[in-house]
Amino acid sequence: MLQARGDLDEALRIYREEELPVYERLGAVRDLLVCRANIGINYLARGSAGDRQIALQFLNLALQDAQRLKIPEALHIADLIQRVENPPESV
C-alpha cells in the first residue's frame, strides 16, 4: 500500500524494522526471502545515493534462499539482479 502511494521510506522502514525481524525470528525462510526481495525492489525504486548497492545485497540474499528452496521466484530474482548489474545502454 505505502509502496503504491510512493511512500518508499515508510515502506522500507516497515519491511526492515517490523517484518524482517519477525520472519527471522520465526525461521520463515520463504517469507524472509520475499521480504528481502521487496526491500531490494523498494531501494531500487527509491533510487537515492547508495540504494542500488543496498538493493543488490538484499536481492542476493533473497536469491540464495530461493535457489536453496528451489522455488520459481529464484529465476525472477536472478533476472532482476542481472538487469540491475548490467543496465541497457542509453541511446
Gaussian input, Z-matrix of N, CA and C with variables (Angstrom, degrees):
# hf/3-21g

backbone

0 1
 N
 C     1     B1
 C     2     B2     1     A1
 N     3     B3     2     A2     1     D1
 C     4     B4     3     A3     2     D2
 C     5     B5     4     A4     3     D3
 N     6     B6     5     A5     4     D4
 C     7     B7     6     A6     5     D5
 C     8     B8     7     A7     6     D6
 N     9     B9     8     A8     7     D7
 C    10    B10     9     A9     8     D8
 C    11    B11    10    A10     9     D9
 N    12    B12    11    A11    10    D10
 C    13    B13    12    A12    11    D11
 C    14    B14    13    A13    12    D12
 N    15    B15    14    A14    13    D13
 C    16    B16    15    A15    14    D14
 C    17    B17    16    A16    15    D15
 N    18    B18    17    A17    16    D16
 C    19    B19    18    A18    17    D17
 C    20    B20    19    A19    18    D18
 N    21    B21    20    A20    19    D19
 C    22    B22    21    A21    20    D20
 C    23    B23    22    A22    21    D21
 N    24    B24    23    A23    22    D22
 C    25    B25    24    A24    23    D23
 C    26    B26    25    A25    24    D24
 N    27    B27    26    A26    25    D25
 C    28    B28    27    A27    26    D26
 C    29    B29    28    A28    27    D27
 N    30    B30    29    A29    28    D28
 C    31    B31    30    A30    29    D29
 C    32    B32    31    A31    30    D30
 N    33    B33    32    A32    31    D31
 C    34    B34    33    A33    32    D32
 C    35    B35    34    A34    33    D33
 N    36    B36    35    A35    34    D34
 C    37    B37    36    A36    35    D35
 C    38    B38    37    A37    36    D36
 N    39    B39    38    A38    37    D37
 C    40    B40    39    A39    38    D38
 C    41    B41    40    A40    39    D39
 N    42    B42    41    A41    40    D40
 C    43    B43    42    A42    41    D41
 C    44    B44    43    A43    42    D42
 N    45    B45    44    A44    43    D43
 C    46    B46    45    A45    44    D44
 C    47    B47    46    A46    45    D45
 N    48    B48    47    A47    46    D46
 C    49    B49    48    A48    47    D47
 C    50    B50    49    A49    48    D48
 N    51    B51    50    A50    49    D49
 C    52    B52    51    A51    50    D50
 C    53    B53    52    A52    51    D51
 N    54    B54    53    A53    52    D52
 C    55    B55    54    A54    53    D53
 C    56    B56    55    A55    54    D54
 N    57    B57    56    A56    55    D55
 C    58    B58    57    A57    56    D56
 C    59    B59    58    A58    57    D57
 N    60    B60    59    A59    58    D58
 C    61    B61    60    A60    59    D59
 C    62    B62    61    A61    60    D60
 N    63    B63    62    A62    61    D61
 C    64    B64    63    A63    62    D62
 C    65    B65    64    A64    63    D63
 N    66    B66    65    A65    64    D64
 C    67    B67    66    A66    65    D65
 C    68    B68    67    A67    66    D66
 N    69    B69    68    A68    67    D67
 C    70    B70    69    A69    68    D68
 C    71    B71    70    A70    69    D69
 N    72    B72    71    A71    70    D70
 C    73    B73    72    A72    71    D71
 C    74    B74    73    A73    72    D72
 N    75    B75    74    A74    73    D73
 C    76    B76    75    A75    74    D74
 C    77    B77    76    A76    75    D75
 N    78    B78    77    A77    76    D76
 C    79    B79    78    A78    77    D77
 C    80    B80    79    A79    78    D78
 N    81    B81    80    A80    79    D79
 C    82    B82    81    A81    80    D80
 C    83    B83    82    A82    81    D81
 N    84    B84    83    A83    82    D82
 C    85    B85    84    A84    83    D83
 C    86    B86    85    A85    84    D84
 N    87    B87    86    A86    85    D85
 C    88    B88    87    A87    86    D86
 C    89    B89    88    A88    87    D87
 N    90    B90    89    A89    88    D88
 C    91    B91    90    A90    89    D89
 C    92    B92    91    A91    90    D90
 N    93    B93    92    A92    91    D91
 C    94    B94    93    A93    92    D92
 C    95    B95    94    A94    93    D93
 N    96    B96    95    A95    94    D94
 C    97    B97    96    A96    95    D95
 C    98    B98    97    A97    96    D96
 N    99    B99    98    A98    97    D97
 C   100   B100    99    A99    98    D98
 C   101   B101   100   A100    99    D99
 N   102   B102   101   A101   100   D100
 C   103   B103   102   A102   101   D101
 C   104   B104   103   A103   102   D102
 N   105   B105   104   A104   103   D103
 C   106   B106   105   A105   104   D104
 C   107   B107   106   A106   105   D105
 N   108   B108   107   A107   106   D106
 C   109   B109   108   A108   107   D107
 C   110   B110   109   A109   108   D108
 N   111   B111   110   A110   109   D109
 C   112   B112   111   A111   110   D110
 C   113   B113   112   A112   111   D111
 N   114   B114   113   A113   112   D112
 C   115   B115   114   A114   113   D113
 C   116   B116   115   A115   114   D114
 N   117   B117   116   A116   115   D115
 C   118   B118   117   A117   116   D116
 C   119   B119   118   A118   117   D117
 N   120   B120   119   A119   118   D118
 C   121   B121   120   A120   119   D119
 C   122   B122   121   A121   120   D120
 N   123   B123   122   A122   121   D121
 C   124   B124   123   A123   122   D122
 C   125   B125   124   A124   123   D123
 N   126   B126   125   A125   124   D124
 C   127   B127   126   A126   125   D125
 C   128   B128   127   A127   126   D126
 N   129   B129   128   A128   127   D127
 C   130   B130   129   A129   128   D128
 C   131   B131   130   A130   129   D129
 N   132   B132   131   A131   130   D130
 C   133   B133   132   A132   131   D131
 C   134   B134   133   A133   132   D132
 N   135   B135   134   A134   133   D133
 C   136   B136   135   A135   134   D134
 C   137   B137   136   A136   135   D135
 N   138   B138   137   A137   136   D136
 C   139   B139   138   A138   137   D137
 C   140   B140   139   A139   138   D138
 N   141   B141   140   A140   139   D139
 C   142   B142   141   A141   140   D140
 C   143   B143   142   A142   141   D141
 N   144   B144   143   A143   142   D142
 C   145   B145   144   A144   143   D143
 C   146   B146   145   A145   144   D144
 N   147   B147   146   A146   145   D145
 C   148   B148   147   A147   146   D146
 C   149   B149   148   A148   147   D147
 N   150   B150   149   A149   148   D148
 C   151   B151   150   A150   149   D149
 C   152   B152   151   A151   150   D150
 N   153   B153   152   A152   151   D151
 C   154   B154   153   A153   152   D152
 C   155   B155   154   A154   153   D153
 N   156   B156   155   A155   154   D154
 C   157   B157   156   A156   155   D155
 C   158   B158   157   A157   156   D156
 N   159   B159   158   A158   157   D157
 C   160   B160   159   A159   158   D158
 C   161   B161   160   A160   159   D159
 N   162   B162   161   A161   160   D160
 C   163   B163   162   A162   161   D161
 C   164   B164   163   A163   162   D162
 N   165   B165   164   A164   163   D163
 C   166   B166   165   A165   164   D164
 C   167   B167   166   A166   165   D165
 N   168   B168   167   A167   166   D166
 C   169   B169   168   A168   167   D167
 C   170   B170   169   A169   168   D168
 N   171   B171   170   A170   169   D169
 C   172   B172   171   A171   170   D170
 C   173   B173   172   A172   171   D171
 N   174   B174   173   A173   172   D172
 C   175   B175   174   A174   173   D173
 C   176   B176   175   A175   174   D174
 N   177   B177   176   A176   175   D175
 C   178   B178   177   A177   176   D176
 C   179   B179   178   A178   177   D177
 N   180   B180   179   A179   178   D178
 C   181   B181   180   A180   179   D179
 C   182   B182   181   A181   180   D180
 N   183   B183   182   A182   181   D181
 C   184   B184   183   A183   182   D182
 C   185   B185   184   A184   183   D183
 N   186   B186   185   A185   184   D184
 C   187   B187   186   A186   185   D185
 C   188   B188   187   A187   186   D186
 N   189   B189   188   A188   187   D187
 C   190   B190   189   A189   188   D188
 C   191   B191   190   A190   189   D189
 N   192   B192   191   A191   190   D190
 C   193   B193   192   A192   191   D191
 C   194   B194   193   A193   192   D192
 N   195   B195   194   A194   193   D193
 C   196   B196   195   A195   194   D194
 C   197   B197   196   A196   195   D195
 N   198   B198   197   A197   196   D196
 C   199   B199   198   A198   197   D197
 C   200   B200   199   A199   198   D198
 N   201   B201   200   A200   199   D199
 C   202   B202   201   A201   200   D200
 C   203   B203   202   A202   201   D201
 N   204   B204   203   A203   202   D202
 C   205   B205   204   A204   203   D203
 C   206   B206   205   A205   204   D204
 N   207   B207   206   A206   205   D205
 C   208   B208   207   A207   206   D206
 C   209   B209   208   A208   207   D207
 N   210   B210   209   A209   208   D208
 C   211   B211   210   A210   209   D209
 C   212   B212   211   A211   210   D210
 N   213   B213   212   A212   211   D211
 C   214   B214   213   A213   212   D212
 C   215   B215   214   A214   213   D213
 N   216   B216   215   A215   214   D214
 C   217   B217   216   A216   215   D215
 C   218   B218   217   A217   216   D216
 N   219   B219   218   A218   217   D217
 C   220   B220   219   A219   218   D218
 C   221   B221   220   A220   219   D219
 N   222   B222   221   A221   220   D220
 C   223   B223   222   A222   221   D221
 C   224   B224   223   A223   222   D222
 N   225   B225   224   A224   223   D223
 C   226   B226   225   A225   224   D224
 C   227   B227   226   A226   225   D225
 N   228   B228   227   A227   226   D226
 C   229   B229   228   A228   227   D227
 C   230   B230   229   A229   228   D228
 N   231   B231   230   A230   229   D229
 C   232   B232   231   A231   230   D230
 C   233   B233   232   A232   231   D231
 N   234   B234   233   A233   232   D232
 C   235   B235   234   A234   233   D233
 C   236   B236   235   A235   234   D234
 N   237   B237   236   A236   235   D235
 C   238   B238   237   A237   236   D236
 C   239   B239   238   A238   237   D237
 N   240   B240   239   A239   238   D238
 C   241   B241   240   A240   239   D239
 C   242   B242   241   A241   240   D240
 N   243   B243   242   A242   241   D241
 C   244   B244   243   A243   242   D242
 C   245   B245   244   A244   243   D243
 N   246   B246   245   A245   244   D244
 C   247   B247   246   A246   245   D245
 C   248   B248   247   A247   246   D246
 N   249   B249   248   A248   247   D247
 C   250   B250   249   A249   248   D248
 C   251   B251   250   A250   249   D249
 N   252   B252   251   A251   250   D250
 C   253   B253   252   A252   251   D251
 C   254   B254   253   A253   252   D252
 N   255   B255   254   A254   253   D253
 C   256   B256   255   A255   254   D254
 C   257   B257   256   A256   255   D255
 N   258   B258   257   A257   256   D256
 C   259   B259   258   A258   257   D257
 C   260   B260   259   A259   258   D258
 N   261   B261   260   A260   259   D259
 C   262   B262   261   A261   260   D260
 C   263   B263   262   A262   261   D261
 N   264   B264   263   A263   262   D262
 C   265   B265   264   A264   263   D263
 C   266   B266   265   A265   264   D264
 N   267   B267   266   A266   265   D265
 C   268   B268   267   A267   266   D266
 C   269   B269   268   A268   267   D267
 N   270   B270   269   A269   268   D268
 C   271   B271   270   A270   269   D269
 C   272   B272   271   A271   270   D270

   B1=1.4425
   B2=1.5309
   B3=1.3311
   B4=1.4662
   B5=1.5180
   B6=1.3116
   B7=1.4604
   B8=1.5300
   B9=1.3214
   B10=1.4606
   B11=1.5253
   B12=1.3364
   B13=1.4660
   B14=1.5242
   B15=1.3193
   B16=1.4581
   B17=1.5162
   B18=1.3283
   B19=1.4662
   B20=1.5267
   B21=1.3252
   B22=1.4599
   B23=1.5160
   B24=1.3226
   B25=1.4633
   B26=1.5245
   B27=1.3222
   B28=1.4659
   B29=1.5265
   B30=1.3204
   B31=1.4658
   B32=1.5254
   B33=1.3215
   B34=1.4685
   B35=1.5237
   B36=1.3225
   B37=1.4592
   B38=1.5253
   B39=1.3128
   B40=1.4660
   B41=1.5244
   B42=1.3274
   B43=1.4652
   B44=1.5244
   B45=1.3311
   B46=1.4682
   B47=1.5217
   B48=1.3264
   B49=1.4558
   B50=1.5191
   B51=1.3326
   B52=1.4577
   B53=1.5281
   B54=1.3319
   B55=1.4639
   B56=1.5267
   B57=1.3126
   B58=1.4636
   B59=1.5289
   B60=1.3445
   B61=1.4670
   B62=1.5307
   B63=1.3220
   B64=1.4682
   B65=1.5214
   B66=1.3276
   B67=1.4637
   B68=1.5247
   B69=1.3369
   B70=1.4686
   B71=1.5216
   B72=1.3175
   B73=1.4632
   B74=1.5339
   B75=1.3277
   B76=1.4649
   B77=1.5281
   B78=1.3114
   B79=1.4582
   B80=1.5200
   B81=1.3250
   B82=1.4625
   B83=1.5306
   B84=1.3158
   B85=1.4647
   B86=1.5263
   B87=1.3179
   B88=1.4676
   B89=1.5228
   B90=1.3256
   B91=1.4629
   B92=1.5241
   B93=1.3149
   B94=1.4584
   B95=1.5282
   B96=1.3214
   B97=1.4663
   B98=1.5234
   B99=1.3261
   B100=1.4667
   B101=1.5273
   B102=1.3259
   B103=1.4602
   B104=1.5256
   B105=1.3165
   B106=1.4687
   B107=1.5277
   B108=1.3222
   B109=1.4664
   B110=1.5282
   B111=1.3252
   B112=1.4661
   B113=1.5236
   B114=1.3176
   B115=1.4635
   B116=1.5293
   B117=1.3264
   B118=1.4608
   B119=1.5146
   B120=1.3080
   B121=1.4648
   B122=1.5272
   B123=1.3265
   B124=1.4664
   B125=1.5203
   B126=1.3224
   B127=1.4655
   B128=1.5270
   B129=1.3244
   B130=1.4662
   B131=1.5224
   B132=1.3202
   B133=1.4653
   B134=1.5215
   B135=1.3343
   B136=1.4624
   B137=1.5246
   B138=1.3352
   B139=1.4582
   B140=1.5115
   B141=1.3185
   B142=1.4698
   B143=1.5253
   B144=1.3218
   B145=1.4653
   B146=1.5256
   B147=1.3160
   B148=1.4599
   B149=1.5172
   B150=1.3287
   B151=1.4703
   B152=1.5244
   B153=1.3189
   B154=1.4700
   B155=1.5245
   B156=1.3307
   B157=1.4692
   B158=1.5214
   B159=1.3288
   B160=1.4650
   B161=1.5264
   B162=1.3243
   B163=1.4652
   B164=1.5225
   B165=1.3227
   B166=1.4667
   B167=1.5275
   B168=1.3124
   B169=1.4674
   B170=1.5241
   B171=1.3294
   B172=1.4641
   B173=1.5274
   B174=1.3242
   B175=1.4653
   B176=1.5261
   B177=1.3138
   B178=1.4642
   B179=1.5273
   B180=1.3322
   B181=1.4712
   B182=1.5281
   B183=1.3309
   B184=1.4634
   B185=1.5260
   B186=1.3249
   B187=1.4613
   B188=1.5242
   B189=1.3152
   B190=1.4688
   B191=1.5250
   B192=1.3321
   B193=1.4655
   B194=1.5257
   B195=1.3308
   B196=1.4636
   B197=1.5261
   B198=1.3267
   B199=1.4669
   B200=1.5264
   B201=1.3231
   B202=1.4652
   B203=1.5304
   B204=1.3414
   B205=1.4629
   B206=1.5286
   B207=1.3345
   B208=1.4719
   B209=1.5283
   B210=1.3263
   B211=1.4581
   B212=1.5269
   B213=1.3387
   B214=1.4611
   B215=1.5313
   B216=1.3274
   B217=1.4588
   B218=1.5244
   B219=1.3287
   B220=1.4700
   B221=1.5277
   B222=1.3180
   B223=1.4684
   B224=1.5233
   B225=1.3214
   B226=1.4645
   B227=1.5263
   B228=1.3266
   B229=1.4657
   B230=1.5262
   B231=1.3305
   B232=1.4696
   B233=1.5237
   B234=1.3254
   B235=1.4636
   B236=1.5272
   B237=1.3155
   B238=1.4609
   B239=1.5280
   B240=1.3223
   B241=1.4689
   B242=1.5271
   B243=1.3136
   B244=1.4700
   B245=1.5239
   B246=1.3298
   B247=1.4672
   B248=1.5277
   B249=1.3274
   B250=1.4685
   B251=1.5231
   B252=1.3213
   B253=1.4658
   B254=1.5224
   B255=1.3190
   B256=1.4692
   B257=1.5242
   B258=1.3347
   B259=1.4690
   B260=1.5247
   B261=1.3361
   B262=1.4681
   B263=1.5256
   B264=1.2974
   B265=1.4671
   B266=1.5286
   B267=1.3210
   B268=1.4709
   B269=1.5201
   B270=1.3083
   B271=1.4684
   B272=1.4948
   A1=110.77
   A2=116.55
   A3=120.00
   A4=110.86
   A5=115.13
   A6=121.53
   A7=109.42
   A8=116.83
   A9=121.58
   A10=111.54
   A11=116.84
   A12=120.90
   A13=112.01
   A14=116.37
   A15=119.83
   A16=114.27
   A17=117.99
   A18=121.66
   A19=108.29
   A20=115.25
   A21=120.88
   A22=112.73
   A23=117.70
   A24=119.82
   A25=110.90
   A26=116.59
   A27=119.91
   A28=110.51
   A29=117.78
   A30=120.53
   A31=110.11
   A32=116.76
   A33=120.53
   A34=111.16
   A35=116.79
   A36=120.13
   A37=110.62
   A38=117.10
   A39=120.96
   A40=110.55
   A41=117.04
   A42=119.97
   A43=111.21
   A44=116.76
   A45=121.13
   A46=113.19
   A47=117.81
   A48=120.50
   A49=114.06
   A50=117.39
   A51=119.72
   A52=113.00
   A53=117.48
   A54=120.12
   A55=113.01
   A56=117.04
   A57=121.92
   A58=112.49
   A59=119.34
   A60=119.29
   A61=113.39
   A62=117.06
   A63=120.20
   A64=109.98
   A65=117.09
   A66=120.67
   A67=111.26
   A68=116.60
   A69=119.99
   A70=110.41
   A71=116.52
   A72=121.55
   A73=111.40
   A74=116.69
   A75=121.10
   A76=112.76
   A77=116.69
   A78=120.09
   A79=111.84
   A80=116.59
   A81=123.06
   A82=108.54
   A83=115.86
   A84=121.53
   A85=112.45
   A86=117.85
   A87=119.39
   A88=110.67
   A89=117.22
   A90=120.32
   A91=110.66
   A92=116.26
   A93=121.70
   A94=110.90
   A95=116.88
   A96=119.13
   A97=111.37
   A98=117.43
   A99=120.07
   A100=109.95
   A101=116.61
   A102=120.97
   A103=110.56
   A104=117.09
   A105=120.54
   A106=111.35
   A107=116.52
   A108=119.74
   A109=110.32
   A110=116.78
   A111=120.21
   A112=111.78
   A113=116.71
   A114=120.23
   A115=109.37
   A116=116.13
   A117=119.94
   A118=112.23
   A119=116.59
   A120=121.58
   A121=110.48
   A122=116.59
   A123=120.14
   A124=111.75
   A125=116.83
   A126=118.96
   A127=110.59
   A128=116.87
   A129=119.51
   A130=110.72
   A131=116.57
   A132=120.49
   A133=111.43
   A134=116.72
   A135=119.89
   A136=110.74
   A137=116.46
   A138=120.98
   A139=117.09
   A140=118.14
   A141=120.34
   A142=109.73
   A143=116.00
   A144=121.10
   A145=109.73
   A146=116.27
   A147=122.15
   A148=114.98
   A149=117.69
   A150=120.73
   A151=113.01
   A152=116.97
   A153=120.08
   A154=110.64
   A155=117.30
   A156=121.08
   A157=111.56
   A158=116.52
   A159=120.16
   A160=109.30
   A161=116.57
   A162=121.20
   A163=110.42
   A164=116.69
   A165=120.28
   A166=111.71
   A167=117.88
   A168=120.43
   A169=110.33
   A170=116.64
   A171=120.40
   A172=111.43
   A173=117.07
   A174=120.05
   A175=111.57
   A176=117.69
   A177=120.10
   A178=111.95
   A179=117.58
   A180=120.17
   A181=110.25
   A182=116.03
   A183=120.55
   A184=110.62
   A185=116.77
   A186=121.23
   A187=111.50
   A188=117.40
   A189=120.55
   A190=111.19
   A191=116.48
   A192=119.61
   A193=111.53
   A194=117.08
   A195=120.35
   A196=110.93
   A197=116.80
   A198=120.21
   A199=110.89
   A200=116.04
   A201=119.80
   A202=110.82
   A203=116.22
   A204=120.75
   A205=112.52
   A206=115.74
   A207=122.11
   A208=111.83
   A209=115.30
   A210=119.87
   A211=109.58
   A212=117.17
   A213=121.43
   A214=114.21
   A215=117.13
   A216=120.22
   A217=112.14
   A218=117.07
   A219=121.06
   A220=110.63
   A221=117.34
   A222=120.71
   A223=111.66
   A224=116.80
   A225=120.80
   A226=111.16
   A227=115.93
   A228=120.18
   A229=109.95
   A230=116.76
   A231=120.54
   A232=110.72
   A233=116.81
   A234=120.93
   A235=110.91
   A236=116.71
   A237=120.49
   A238=110.87
   A239=116.63
   A240=120.76
   A241=110.00
   A242=116.70
   A243=121.55
   A244=110.89
   A245=116.78
   A246=120.43
   A247=111.88
   A248=116.87
   A249=119.97
   A250=110.28
   A251=116.17
   A252=120.19
   A253=112.80
   A254=116.98
   A255=121.85
   A256=110.11
   A257=116.65
   A258=118.41
   A259=111.09
   A260=116.83
   A261=119.48
   A262=110.06
   A263=114.56
   A264=120.97
   A265=109.36
   A266=116.40
   A267=120.73
   A268=109.02
   A269=115.81
   A270=120.90
   A271=110.42
   D1=-52.87
   D2=179.01
   D3=-62.51
   D4=-38.23
   D5=179.10
   D6=-60.48
   D7=-44.81
   D8=-178.72
   D9=-65.44
   D10=-31.93
   D11=179.47
   D12=-82.60
   D13=-5.54
   D14=178.88
   D15=87.66
   D16=9.07
   D17=178.59
   D18=-89.39
   D19=69.34
   D20=-173.69
   D21=-68.66
   D22=-33.83
   D23=179.09
   D24=-62.39
   D25=-44.48
   D26=179.60
   D27=-69.76
   D28=-38.68
   D29=176.95
   D30=-61.00
   D31=-43.93
   D32=178.42
   D33=-63.50
   D34=-40.83
   D35=178.95
   D36=-60.65
   D37=-45.63
   D38=-179.31
   D39=-64.14
   D40=-47.28
   D41=178.44
   D42=-57.54
   D43=-48.86
   D44=-172.95
   D45=-76.60
   D46=-39.80
   D47=-172.80
   D48=-95.36
   D49=-23.94
   D50=-176.11
   D51=-112.15
   D52=-52.46
   D53=-175.28
   D54=-76.47
   D55=-51.48
   D56=-175.56
   D57=-53.47
   D58=-49.01
   D59=-179.88
   D60=-61.59
   D61=-34.17
   D62=179.51
   D63=-65.89
   D64=-47.78
   D65=-179.45
   D66=-64.35
   D67=-37.55
   D68=177.32
   D69=-63.96
   D70=-45.85
   D71=-179.06
   D72=-63.24
   D73=-39.57
   D74=-179.46
   D75=-78.02
   D76=-17.22
   D77=-175.12
   D78=71.26
   D79=27.72
   D80=-178.73
   D81=-83.54
   D82=84.00
   D83=-170.91
   D84=-60.67
   D85=-44.45
   D86=-178.38
   D87=-65.29
   D88=-45.27
   D89=177.91
   D90=-62.78
   D91=-37.69
   D92=179.34
   D93=-63.46
   D94=-44.20
   D95=-178.97
   D96=-68.71
   D97=-36.50
   D98=177.03
   D99=-65.37
   D100=-41.94
   D101=178.02
   D102=-62.44
   D103=-44.81
   D104=178.81
   D105=-62.30
   D106=-40.95
   D107=177.62
   D108=-63.18
   D109=-42.57
   D110=178.13
   D111=-63.44
   D112=-38.59
   D113=176.56
   D114=-61.66
   D115=-46.51
   D116=178.88
   D117=-59.16
   D118=-44.48
   D119=179.98
   D120=-62.92
   D121=-40.35
   D122=178.94
   D123=-66.14
   D124=-39.53
   D125=176.40
   D126=-62.98
   D127=-40.62
   D128=177.96
   D129=-63.46
   D130=-41.29
   D131=-179.63
   D132=-67.00
   D133=-36.75
   D134=-179.34
   D135=-67.83
   D136=-44.75
   D137=172.78
   D138=68.78
   D139=23.88
   D140=176.72
   D141=-76.62
   D142=169.61
   D143=178.74
   D144=-56.79
   D145=128.10
   D146=178.59
   D147=85.79
   D148=-9.99
   D149=-176.84
   D150=-64.95
   D151=-34.44
   D152=-178.52
   D153=-61.05
   D154=-45.13
   D155=-179.61
   D156=-66.45
   D157=-41.53
   D158=178.13
   D159=-63.69
   D160=-42.46
   D161=178.85
   D162=-58.63
   D163=-45.35
   D164=-179.70
   D165=-63.46
   D166=-35.71
   D167=177.34
   D168=-61.86
   D169=-47.99
   D170=179.88
   D171=-66.52
   D172=-41.15
   D173=179.66
   D174=-65.23
   D175=-38.97
   D176=178.17
   D177=-66.77
   D178=-38.01
   D179=175.07
   D180=-62.93
   D181=-43.40
   D182=178.61
   D183=-62.51
   D184=-41.86
   D185=-179.68
   D186=-62.89
   D187=-43.07
   D188=179.58
   D189=-57.00
   D190=-46.69
   D191=179.92
   D192=-68.96
   D193=-39.81
   D194=179.75
   D195=-62.76
   D196=-39.92
   D197=177.89
   D198=-68.62
   D199=-39.58
   D200=179.49
   D201=-63.71
   D202=-38.23
   D203=179.01
   D204=-82.10
   D205=-9.92
   D206=-179.66
   D207=56.74
   D208=49.53
   D209=178.63
   D210=-106.13
   D211=153.84
   D212=-175.34
   D213=-60.22
   D214=-25.78
   D215=-179.84
   D216=-58.82
   D217=-23.04
   D218=-179.75
   D219=-57.06
   D220=-40.61
   D221=179.79
   D222=-64.75
   D223=-40.74
   D224=-179.74
   D225=-67.30
   D226=-41.92
   D227=179.62
   D228=-66.30
   D229=-43.77
   D230=179.15
   D231=-61.28
   D232=-40.53
   D233=178.43
   D234=-63.64
   D235=-42.23
   D236=178.97
   D237=-63.33
   D238=-44.38
   D239=177.98
   D240=-59.54
   D241=-44.36
   D242=179.35
   D243=-59.09
   D244=-43.86
   D245=-179.44
   D246=-67.73
   D247=-33.92
   D248=178.82
   D249=-72.01
   D250=-41.81
   D251=-178.40
   D252=-74.10
   D253=-27.60
   D254=-178.01
   D255=-131.03
   D256=70.02
   D257=-178.87
   D258=-64.67
   D259=151.24
   D260=178.13
   D261=-63.51
   D262=149.31
   D263=179.19
   D264=-65.29
   D265=137.80
   D266=174.74
   D267=-76.30
   D268=146.26
   D269=-179.29
   D270=-86.05

